[in-house]
Amino acid sequence: MGRSHLGENSMVRIIVAASAVVLMLGLSAAAQTDTFMAECQQGSSAADPVKSCTCMSGKVTGEVRADAIAAMHAMNTTKGANGGAPDPKTFPANQQKGLEALMAASGQCR
């Protein structure tokens, strides 16, 4: 009887742990989507920023997505030497790749 109870306890712990991981991953993806949309809309010059940013959000995925968000944030919050937008060439390489992904998506989402 002790072994059966112990086995059930272990399974419950495994299920709870797996559920927590899935929930965290889901929340992380949702938070990234919200951040992407916020940064994109803040810097957008599109006639319909929501439509454009939603389209771009679906195209900028995977590992480059976090870099794209960081690059958009830098573009939205940093001033360049002349008081305008910063020079993307001064961004770290990963953020430059993020900007490249954004530019490619922007061309597909007009």
C-alpha angles and dihedrals in degrees: 000000000000093000094051092050091047091051092051091050091053092049091050090051092049092049092048092048093047091048091051091052092049091048092050092049091049093049091047091053091047091049090049090051091051092048092047092051093046095049093041095051092045092057099033124117093182119126088238107027094179092055094044095045093046089054092047092047089060092051102043101070142140125031094340093060095079089048091050091051091050091049093049090049091051091048091049098046108028126079121215126228092274094047093259131095116326121257107260089211087072092057121101114269093255092055090048088056088049090053091049089054090049092050091050091049092046090057090054095046103056 
